[in-house]
Amino acid sequence: MKIKPLSDALGAEVIGLNYTKPLKPHEITTLKSNFLDYHLLCLRSKPLTPKQFYQLASLFGTPFTETSRFQWDENVPQISRLDSSYKTKDSKPKTPKDSRLSGWHTDHSFKKFPPKATLLHSHQVPSKAGQTRFCNTEKSYQDLPEKIKLRLNGLKAVHSYDTIRAPARPPQRTPEEIAETPDIEHPLVRVHDETGNRALYFNAGRTDRIVGLERKESDLLLDEIHEHITQKKYRYDHNWSVGDVIIWDNRCLVHSVNVDYPVGESRIHLRTLLKGKRPSGQKQN
C-alpha cells in the first residue's frame, strides 16, 4: 500500500490494495487514520459490484439509504446508482448554475443527522470535464481572523431540502420523503466529532438563512462565507478514472461537479453515505 498526497489543500491517493478481498487489520487502521488526516482518500480500484462497494464502505462506518428511493440498487438499497449523463442536447444545462451538481455543497445537510462521509465509485466517465471538486472548510476556518471566528462561533443556520438561495431546484419529493425532511438548524461553525477541529459548515444549495438575522444581513454573511471557503488555495479537483473510489469527509469539506461534459457520454457512479452524528458547535466528551 502506498499513500501519496493529492494536493496541498486536501486529499491523498491510495495505491496497491485489492478491494474485492478482505483487507488486513493494519491496512484498515491505516486507511481510517489517513482519512481523518487528509479529509479525502482516492482508493485506486477496478469497478466493484454494489455488494463489494458496500463492504468497502462499511470499513469506514455504517452505510444508509438515500432520500431519493428511485436511485437505490434493488439488491443493496444502501447503494445508489447515480447516472448524471446527458442523454440529449436538451438535458444538458445551458449554464452551470442551472445544475445543482455544480453548486458547492456538503451532502444531506438538510437532515438532523447528516452523513459523516460520502463514498463515490466511478463506473463510467466522460472523455472530458466531469471532475468532482473539493474545498477544505477546516483550513478556511483556521485562516479566518480571530475577530471573525468570534462572530461566527455560536451562530446557527437553517438548512432546507430547498432554499430560494439555490439557483436550481432539487428533485421532487414524494409525500413520504417530504415528511422525512423538515427544515433543521445546524451550527455555522461545526466541531468535528472525531478530531475536535472546527470547520465552517455551509451548503450553497441547502443553507437558507442564519438564525436571528434579517434576510439581507444573513444573505450577505453567507455569501462572504461562500466566497472565502471556495478560494483556489483550499481546493482540489479530482479527474476521475474508471474504478476510483473517493471517500470524503462531509464534516470539513464541500464539493461540486464540473458539469460541462459531452452529451451522449456516460457518467455513472455508485454512491453511499455513512451515518453521522448531529452537528455540534461544542467539543464532544
N, C-alpha and C positions, 0 to 999 in steps of 0.2 A: 504494500500500500504506500502510495506517495501522495502527499498533500502539498499543493502549491497555491500561494495567494493569487487571486484573480485581479485585484486592483488595490490601490491604496485606501479606497473608501470602505470596501467590504468584500467578503466572498473568498472562497478557496475551492480549488478543483481537487477531486479525489480520484486517483487512478489506480487500477490494479486489483480491484475486488470483483468477485462474481456474485451478483445479487440473485441468481437463480438457485443458489445453495445457501444453507445457514452460515452466518458469519461467526467467527470465533469471539469469545467474550472480550478479549482485549481490543479487537477491531471495533466492536460496538462501542466500548468505552471511549476509544479514540475519536470515533465519529461524533459522539454526543458532546464531548468536551470541545472539539473544534467547531461544532455548530454554534455553541454559545460564544466562542471567541470571535468567529468570523461573521456570525449572523446569517450566513448563507453558505451552503455547500452544493457544488455541482458534482454529482456522482456519475462518472462516465460509465455507461452500461449499454447493453444491447436491449432492444424492445422487450418489455416484460408483459406477461399476462396480467389482467386485473387482480387475480389472486396473488401472484408474485409481488406485484406492486403494493398490495395491501399488507403483505407480510413484511416487506421492507419498511413501509411507513410505520408499522406497529413497533419497530425498534425504537422510534423516537417519541411515541406517545400513543394515544387512543384515537384512531380514525372515526369520524362520524359522518352522517349523511348531510348533503347539501339541502338548502331550502327548496330549490327547483327540482322536483321529482322527475321530470322528463329526461334529465341528464343521467340518472342513475344507471349503472350497469345492472342488468337483470339478475345476475348471479351474485354479484358483490355490490350491494347498494351503497356502501361507503365510498365506492369509487365512482366518479362521474366521468363521462366521456364528453370532452369539450371540442366541438367542431366549429372553429372560427373561420372556416374557408369562405371565400366569396364565390358562390355558385354562378352568379350572373353579374353583369356590369352594374345593374341597379342595386344589388345587395351591398356594394362597397360604398362606405360613407363618402360624401363629397368633400368633407374636411375631417381631419382627425377628431375635432371636438364633437362631431356627430356620433362618435363611438364611445361608449363608457369605458371600453378597454384602454383607451388612450389616456384617460384621466388618472392622476396619481391617487392611489388608494391602498388601504390595508384591508384584507379580506374580512367580510362579515362583521364589520364594526357595529352594525345595527343590532347585533344580538347582545343579550345580557352577559353571556359567556362567549366572547369571540374566540376563534381558533388561535392557539398559540403559534401555530406554524401551518404552512401550506406546502404540499408536495405536488409538483407538476412534472409529468413524464412525457416526452415528445415521441410520437409515433410517426407523424408525417410533418415535414416543414417546407415552407415555400423556398424558392430559389433566392429570394432577396427579401429584406426587411423582416418583419415579424419578431424582432427582438423583444425580450422582456427586459425592462429597465428597472433598476432598483436605486433607492436613495436611503441613506443612513440617518434616521431621525434621532438616534442616540448621540452620534457625533455632532449633528447640527444643534442639538440642545446644549451639549457641552461647550460649544463655541459661543453661545449667547452671552452678552454682558450680564453680570450678576443682577443689575437693576431689572433687566427684562425677565430673568429667571424668577425673581421675587414676585413680579407682576403676574406671571403665568401660573406659578405653583398655587394649587388650591382652586383654580378655575375649573368649571365643568362645562362640557359641551353636549348638546343633544345630537344623537346620531339617529338617522331615519333611513328606512328602506329606500325612500326617495326624498329629495330635497330640491327646492327651487334654485339652489346654488349650482346644481349639476346641469350642464347644458344638454345632456342626453338622458332619456328615460330608461329605467331598468326593465327587465322582463315583467310582464303582468303576473300577478299572484292569484292563486285560487283563494276562495274564502278561507280554507283551512290554513293556507300559507300566510294570509293577512293576519289571522288570529295569532299566529306564531311569531309575528314580527312587529310588535308595538315599538314606538319610539323609546329610546333608552338614553340615560345620561352616563357619560364616562369622563374621567379626569382629562384635562388638556395635556397635562404632563403625567405620564404613566411611569410607575416604578416597576421594573422588570421583576417578576416573582421568583426568578432563579438567580439572577446576578445582583439584584439590588440597584442596578444602574437606572438612571432616568432617561426618558426619551419623549419627544413630542408625539402625541397620539392624535393624528389628524387624517381625515379621509375626504378628499375633494368631492367625492360622489355621494357621501353619506353624512358628513358633519354639517348640520343645518345651522346651528347658532350656538353662541356661548350664553350660558345661563346667567341671567341678571343684567345683561347688556341690551341696549336698544339694537334693532336690526342693523342700522347703518354702522354703529360702532363695532358690532360683532363681525359684520362682513369685512370691515377694514382690517381688523386684527387677524381674522382667518386668512385673508389674502396675503398679509405680511408673513404669516407662518408658512403658507404655501410657497411663496417666493423664496423664503430662506431655506427650507428643507430640500428644495429641488435644485440647488446650485450644483454646478458641474463637479465641484470638489467632493461632494457627498455621493456621487453616482457611479454605478457600474451597469453597463449594457451587456446582456447575455445574448450571444449569437448561438442559436440552437443547432445541435447536431442530433440526428435521429438516435434515440436511446438515452439521451441525457435525462437524469433525474435531478431536479432542483428542489431543495428544501430550504425555505427561508422563514425568518422569524418575524411574524406579524406584530410583535410587541415593540420592535425597534426599526422596522423597515416599511417603506411604501414602495409600490411598484406600478408600472404602466406598460402598455404594449405599443410598439411601432406598428400601426395598423395599415401602413401603406404598402402592403404586399400584393402580388399579382392576382387578378381574377382568374379562377379556374385551377389554381394550385392549392393543394390541400394543406391545411394547418390544423392538425389533430393532436390533442394531448389527453392523457388521463390525469385526473386531479383528485386529491383527497385533502381533507382538513383534519388537524389534530385538536382534540379538546383542550381548552384553556381555562384559566381562572378569570373571574370578574376583574377587569382593570381597576387598579388602585393607585392612588397618589401617595400612599404610605408604604414604607418597607414592611415586608412580611416577616413575622416572627418564625 
